[in-house]
Amino acid sequence: MKSLSLAALLLCSHAALADWQLDQSVSSLSFLSTKNNLVTETHHFTAFTGTLAEDGSLNINIELNSVETNIPIRNERMREHMFKLFPNATLTAQVPKTVMDLDVGESMALEIKGQLELNTKSQILSIPLQVTRLANEQLLATTTQPILLNTVQFGLTDGVKKLQELAGLASIDQTVPVTFNVIFNAAN
């Protein structure tokens, strides 16, 4: 019995101290776009990776060329005019240790500051989260409010104008709400 308890304690300690890998197959990263001040559409990225280190260092890499708008020509235009020169975005943040100490089934609401690097520009973002420990070796992090990105601050104005011109639109909103729902698994 003591051996079983000791083994369980060691497994729990290992999960608490392990680096965590984002499981993209069950995670989502979405954004909205609004055209002509009337029509809002949901889009997402199909390729992104991430790690959460035992010290709370978070690093997410988004392959912007994996954009999926459900309209092939729009995907191509976004890749060509928005993401061609800088096809990746990176988010780094520090997650508090209290998140790593959550018990199975326990949740925590928090706000972290993250640095987003996109198109050679960098911005500090406030990221409102709900983090839940789903299992001993699994964490779920979900935005509780959209993160509002301004395309002007990331130097994407010319790309947005080009997309607007190609699509024959009166406007494309420069504010882009972003949400995510990501699962991290403890690395073995």
Stockholm file with secondary structure:
# STOCKHOLM 1.0

chainA/1-188         MKSLSLAALLLCSHAALADWQLDQSVSSLSFLSTKNNLVTETHHFTAFTGTLAEDGSLNINIELNSVETNIPIRNERMREHMFKLFPNATLTAQVPKTVMDLDVGESMALEIKGQLELNTKSQILSIPLQVTRLANEQLLATTTQPILLNTVQFGLTDGVKKLQELAGLASIDQTVPVTFNVIFNAAN
#=GR chainA/1-188 SS CHHHHHHHHHHHHHHHHSCEEECGGGCEEEEEEEETTTEEEEEEESCEEEEECTTSEEEEEEEGGGEECSCHHHHHHHIIIIISSCCEEEEEEECCHHHHTCCTTCEEEEEEEEEEEETTEEEEEEEEEEEEEEETTEEEEEESSCEEEETTTTTCHHHHHHHHHHHTCSCBCSEEEEEEEEEEEECC
#=GC SS_cons         CHHHHHHHHHHHHHHHHSCEEECGGGCEEEEEEEETTTEEEEEEESCEEEEECTTSEEEEEEEGGGEECSCHHHHHHHIIIIISSCCEEEEEEECCHHHHTCCTTCEEEEEEEEEEEETTEEEEEEEEEEEEEEETTEEEEEESSCEEEETTTTTCHHHHHHHHHHHTCSCBCSEEEEEEEEEEEECC
//
